[in-house]
Amino acid sequence: MKNYLLIIFLFGFIFQSAAQKKIWTLEEAVNYALTNNLSIKQATLNTDLKNEDIISAKGNRLPSLNASASESFSFGSSIDNGNIRISGNRNSTSFGLNSSVTLFNGFRNLNTVKQAKLGHEVSILDLEKMKNDISLNIVNYYLNILFNKETIKVAQEQLQISKLQLNKAQQLVAEGVKPKSEVLDAEATLANDEEKLVTAQNNLDLSLLSLAHLLQISHKNFDVQELKLNVISPTLKYDNTETIFEKAVVEKPEIKSAELEVKNALFSVEIAKSLYYPTLSLGYNFSTFYGHTEGLPNQESFLDQFEDNKSHNVNLSLNIPIFNGFKTKSGVSKANINSRLASYALDNEKLKLRETIERAFTDAKAALNQYIASEKSVVAQQESFKNAQDRYNFGAMTSFDFEQVRGRLVNAQSNFINAKYNFVFKTKLLEFYYGIPIVLD
């Protein structure tokens, strides 16, 4: 009865653990990162800040309006016109409104608004580039997990073969066909394959951990959906890099961002030059004052004092810059230098993009050649292994020679798996630069 309850408990625990494990698809992983990654959240808030800059810049073109109020109270005595000291308490109240608007300042406000809009667009493009980079990293990490899963399968298959070979060696030794050393060699091979399986499992655990860290989630009960990547026709879609570059240089956010920075720098030049121009402003002031003094003869009524102390003032001011210690001249020179730097930065981004695409194209061609060669090699090594296995089972081959053949097969299988995933990623990377979203078939 106790054993029965223990089995039920173990099955329940295993079922609960399996139910809690989250199996992530590539699409889910990418979408989750694009929504929850902290760096992306920070970049998104930065776009919001840049949008506030637009609102602030537009506000500079609107009139300002300020209100003021004051209240004062005094007490004591004073000398009137008849040279008689009299005493009394005096209080006064004043209100005011002030408004002003800049009519012209060398188009500084207009260019500031345009510059703020460009800054907002740049922040959006920078956010898009960050999303692209994170998506590429997720695809790379995801493929690395799939690679390690296939490596484990190869290690498991080799471990099973080692167990069979150990049983066969024990049988041949018992029959007197092989010496006892064959069993010792088979046991050593089995131990070595067990170690390789442990190493492969560790590599898988580390790759899962890396992807979980990239997603910024817990690695516990974390796994990915296995995909069977079949390369039906190992070819490249593109003959050269020029076609890819011509499309990428128009569409990639890092290039668009650099182009907007050039425009932004030109607006900075115009804003710096605006300090040479006079500033014309229009202002309006309204104020009212009333007071009351107790103890004074012939005191005016409260209403009379209120009506007698209203004032309106409209003024038009012109400020003409003449000399400010070469600050304006230096500011214009710096703005021009920054404009040239922005232009060079754009050229550098285009150069980096071309180099990246050319390197990716070269890597893809090398991955294609490696895939074709490794595929041929693994087929040949499989045939060689089958023949060696038959010869060993009939006692016509030593365990040492058999392990040499099996070692070549294992290396060929590992090289083929590595070549396959490398080829898939490199070709998908080229498609990404061409503007095709990365999807694992």
Rosetta blueprint (number, residue, H / E / L):
1 M L
2 K H
3 N H
4 Y H
5 L H
6 L H
7 I H
8 I H
9 F H
10 L H
11 F H
12 G H
13 F H
14 I H
15 F H
16 Q H
17 S H
18 A H
19 A H
20 Q H
21 K L
22 K E
23 I E
24 W E
25 T L
26 L H
27 E H
28 E H
29 A H
30 V H
31 N H
32 Y H
33 A H
34 L H
35 T H
36 N H
37 N L
38 L H
39 S H
40 I H
41 K H
42 Q H
43 A H
44 T H
45 L H
46 N H
47 T H
48 D H
49 L H
50 K H
51 N H
52 E H
53 D H
54 I H
55 I H
56 S H
57 A H
58 K H
59 G H
60 N L
61 R L
62 L L
63 P L
64 S E
65 L E
66 N E
67 A E
68 S E
69 A E
70 S E
71 E E
72 S E
73 F E
74 S E
75 F E
76 G E
77 S E
78 S E
79 I E
80 D L
81 N L
82 G L
83 N L
84 I L
85 R E
86 I E
87 S E
88 G E
89 N E
90 R E
91 N E
92 S E
93 T E
94 S E
95 F E
96 G E
97 L E
98 N E
99 S E
100 S E
101 V E
102 T E
103 L E
104 F E
105 N L
106 G L
107 F L
108 R H
109 N H
110 L H
111 N H
112 T H
113 V H
114 K H
115 Q H
116 A H
117 K H
118 L H
119 G H
120 H H
121 E H
122 V H
123 S H
124 I H
125 L H
126 D H
127 L H
128 E H
129 K H
130 M H
131 K H
132 N H
133 D H
134 I H
135 S H
136 L H
137 N H
138 I H
139 V H
140 N H
141 Y H
142 Y H
143 L H
144 N H
145 I H
146 L H
147 F H
148 N H
149 K H
150 E H
151 T H
152 I H
153 K H
154 V H
155 A H
156 Q H
157 E H
158 Q H
159 L H
160 Q H
161 I H
162 S H
163 K H
164 L H
165 Q H
166 L H
167 N H
168 K H
169 A H
170 Q H
171 Q H
172 L H
173 V H
174 A H
175 E L
176 G L
177 V L
178 K L
179 P L
180 K L
181 S H
182 E H
183 V H
184 L H
185 D H
186 A H
187 E H
188 A H
189 T H
190 L H
191 A H
192 N H
193 D H
194 E H
195 E H
196 K H
197 L H
198 V H
199 T H
200 A H
201 Q H
202 N H
203 N H
204 L H
205 D H
206 L H
207 S H
208 L H
209 L H
210 S H
211 L H
212 A H
213 H H
214 L H
215 L H
216 Q L
217 I L
218 S L
219 H L
220 K L
221 N L
222 F E
223 D E
224 V E
225 Q L
226 E L
227 L L
228 K L
229 L L
230 N L
231 V L
232 I L
233 S L
234 P L
235 T L
236 L L
237 K L
238 Y L
239 D L
240 N L
241 T L
242 E H
243 T H
244 I H
245 F H
246 E H
247 K H
248 A H
249 V H
250 V H
251 E H
252 K L
253 P H
254 E H
255 I H
256 K H
257 S H
258 A H
259 E H
260 L H
261 E H
262 V H
263 K H
264 N H
265 A H
266 L H
267 F H
268 S H
269 V H
270 E H
271 I H
272 A H
273 K H
274 S H
275 L H
276 Y H
277 Y L
278 P L
279 T E
280 L E
281 S E
282 L E
283 G E
284 Y E
285 N E
286 F E
287 S E
288 T E
289 F E
290 Y E
291 G E
292 H E
293 T E
294 E E
295 G L
296 L L
297 P L
298 N L
299 Q L
300 E L
301 S L
302 F H
303 L H
304 D H
305 Q H
306 F H
307 E H
308 D H
309 N L
310 K E
311 S E
312 H E
313 N E
314 V E
315 N E
316 L E
317 S E
318 L E
319 N E
320 I L
321 P L
322 I L
323 F L
324 N L
325 G L
326 F L
327 K H
328 T H
329 K H
330 S H
331 G H
332 V H
333 S H
334 K H
335 A H
336 N H
337 I H
338 N H
339 S H
340 R H
341 L H
342 A H
343 S H
344 Y H
345 A H
346 L H
347 D H
348 N H
349 E H
350 K H
351 L H
352 K H
353 L H
354 R H
355 E H
356 T H
357 I H
358 E H
359 R H
360 A H
361 F H
362 T H
363 D H
364 A H
365 K H
366 A H
367 A H
368 L H
369 N H
370 Q H
371 Y H
372 I H
373 A H
374 S H
375 E H
376 K H
377 S H
378 V H
379 V H
380 A H
381 Q H
382 Q H
383 E H
384 S H
385 F H
386 K H
387 N H
388 A H
389 Q H
390 D H
391 R H
392 Y H
393 N H
394 F L
395 G L
396 A L
397 M L
398 T L
399 S H
400 F H
401 D H
402 F H
403 E H
404 Q H
405 V H
406 R H
407 G H
408 R H
409 L H
410 V H
411 N H
412 A H
413 Q H
414 S H
415 N H
416 F H
417 I H
418 N H
419 A H
420 K H
421 Y H
422 N H
423 F H
424 V H
425 F H
426 K H
427 T H
428 K H
429 L H
430 L H
431 E H
432 F H
433 Y H
434 Y H
435 G L
436 I L
437 P L
438 I L
439 V L
440 L L
441 D L
